[in-house]
Amino acid sequence: KEEWEGEYFQLLASDPGLPRELLPDDWLFERARQLFKSLRK
């Protein structure tokens, strides 16, 4: 559990915080957020 949490927080740290329309189509942040949310249940 701690390993994937650490990876998720690394992803958060690398997120530029740009509006969605400025991000590439293959930006995985939203998918990662949904996966993290489902794993924490």
N, C-alpha and C positions, 0 to 999 in steps of 0.2 A: 504494500500500500504506500509506504513512504517513498518508494522509488518513483512511481508514476505521479505522485503529488509533487515531488521535486521537479520532475520534467515539465509538469503543467505550469508550475510557477516560473520556470525558466522561459517558457513560451510567453507567459504574461509579461515578463521583463523585456522580451524582444519585440513586443507589439508596439508599433510606432504610434498608435492611437489616432490614426488617420480616419477620416470618414469612410464608410464602406465603399462608396463610389470611387474612391481613390486607390483602393487596395486591388491587387491582382485577383482575377477570378478564382484562382486556386489557393487563395489565402485560407489557411486551415483553422484560424482562431475560433470561429463560431462552432465549427465541428468539434474542436477540442474542448470548448467550454461545455457543450452539450454532453459529450462523453464523460468529462470530469463530474458533471452534475449527476449523471446516472450512476457512476461508480461510487459516489459518496453516500448513496441511499442505503 
